[in-house]
Amino acid sequence: MIIVKLGGSVITDKDRYKHFEKAACNRLCGELKPAKKELVLIHGAGSFGHILASKAKLNLGVPNGDLDKLKAVARVHGDVRELDSKVLSCMTSKKLHGYSLPPHTVGSFSGGKMTAFCPEKFEMLIDNDLIPVSFGDVVPDGELNFSICSGDLLMIALAKHFKPSMTVFVADVDGIYNKDPKKFNNAKLLKEVNPDNIKSIKAGFRKNDVTGAMNKKLASMVEIAKHCENTIILNGNSAHRLERALKGEKVTSTKVVA
């Protein structure tokens, strides 16, 4: 199995509410073809989820009877489903047959954590030559009423169960740098991230991100790498880079090891 996450920073403009980068998504879906028979696709919520979810602080939960937050829950859920529909449409245009599995249909959540995971639905779709597609979303939560399930949280659950041969994070930069490359011109691309050097990385924090700063995402990647032969992060804005990686070619990227 190969698991690919299309980051919200690549398929949307994360600073513009519900701005879909259709051309980029179309191209990236076309680049998925080398892995289509063993692929699970996850995508971020981008500006369809993070902006409103951050404003309403949905990552902190929803108190009983908080009507404003409940309205935000409904709106964010509708928006990310809209984005998912757009991703599925791009897949169809490239003759890839995706089937949506929203996170609340495959997991149970409490305290902002996934407490149960249902892999059988992924297995059934794969057995029938369909590509399971899931995404970051606001989900029912036994303790908080509602919380955020990030795409990274789904990736960890999938990696633990399926032990994929390859996991690819598609970002808007070439990989992991020693410091934020969008702020520092002298930032250096790291060939490898591991538990020994992860604490020295001075990662940035993206405004409106309700799923955690980059350091938290790095920790998730290291956890995934424990269960995966090859975990990498690469730049989805560079044409054919994802496609070449899925073919087994060496590309500019950062390898994550546990």
Number of C-alpha atoms within 10 A of each C-alpha: 18 22 24 25 23 24 22 26 20 24 30 23 16 23 15 12 16 20 15 21 15 16 10 18 23 20 18 26 24 20 22 22 17 16 16 22 16 17 24 26 23 25 24 26 31 27 26 29 30 30 22 19 27 16 12 19 18 23 20 16 21 23 13 10 8 9 11 10 20 18 12 19 26 11 17 23 20 16 20 24 21 14 25 24 14 18 23 22 19 22 22 15 13 17 13 20 16 23 18 20 17 20 26 17 13 16 19 17 23 17 16 21 17 17 12 12 17 15 14 10 13 20 15 12 18 19 12 9 16 21 24 23 24 27 29 27 27 28 25 22 22 15 15 19 17 24 26 28 25 24 23 25 20 20 24 18 18 20 22 15 12 16 19 22 15 21 28 22 25 27 20 18 19 21 24 28 20 18 19 19 18 9 9 10 9 11 15 14 18 18 14 17 23 16 14 8 11 18 13 10 17 14 19 14 12 12 12 19 19 21 19 13 14 18 16 12 15 21 18 15 27 21 19 27 25 17 22 23 13 17 25 25 25 23 22 26 20 14 13 17 22 27 21 15 20 21 14 10 10 10 16 16 24 21 21 28 20 16
